[in-house]
């Protein structure tokens, strides 16, 4: 099979596409013929050795896939050959085939095609867990989404609206904000052209926002926290801005009566599989109802996977990028 291979830690341009042996489905695994694979921020980290997992060389990046089951291990009973599925792979999905533990594989809803399914699991799973389990976002509350035009950001905008919140989308350009507006954002903040703190104060009548969803980090981290409401919840989702991990003066949560809340969806899915499954049942229902409309802005062939990773790493992507494998 053909696969994108990382043979040594380095930038995306060092990746190669080569023929390699097909994986085999062991006892609790399924083998998937990959049709499409989603590109995510962890892909930019794992190839440079900056992610919490470091697979042995050579490995293929790619943390989520959609395709058709071509073989099942002898301990798998809920999936069969021919099933259309979506899977969380950790790595390995930028290839024509990938073997995945069966507990990380879900049947694809009939409302999705392969490209949509490949773009769905990680962004919507992360944002649903963040807003439901970690923030306990309630109808009528105000949600601020930073980096609102990216994959997880757009998912947070849509889920926030589905949960009944007022959503303020923040991004770095008018073009990105237009995408967030189309996803349902009620208010927009361009933090390149205006003060984030001043705009939040204006839009909330000085109250501040109840929940802040931050997949960006960087310079806006503390400024955003200073704009949180009493009893607010600040969701630490990721650090797409790069440049190191931001720090926060410990007196700020005290003065605001606010919480700084970590979001690690992958660990949640492993530790609380029933809650994760319930999240996806709700997400699939919202998708069927037209409330969630994943935006796949660009599709790349397998041979251009490095370009896709680099595009995401430079924060040039809007919505999700997908690798078309078949």
Secondary structure, 3 states (H helix, E strand, C coil): CEEEEECCCCCHHHCEEEECCCCCCCCCEEEEEEEEEEECHHHHHHCCCCCCCCCCCCECCCCEEEEEEEEECCCCCCCCCCCEEEEECCCCCCECEEEEEHHHEEECCCCCCHHHHHCCHHHHHHHHHHHHHHCCCCCCCEEEECCCCEHHHHHHHHHHHHCCCEEEEEECCHHHHHHHHHCCCCEEEECCCCCHHHHHHHHCCCCCEEEEEECCCCCHHHHHHCCEEEEEEEEECCCCCCCCCCCCCHHHHHHHCCEEEECCHHHHHHHCHHHHHHHHHHHHHHHHCCCCCCCEEEEEEHHHHHHHHHHHHCCCCCEEEEEECC
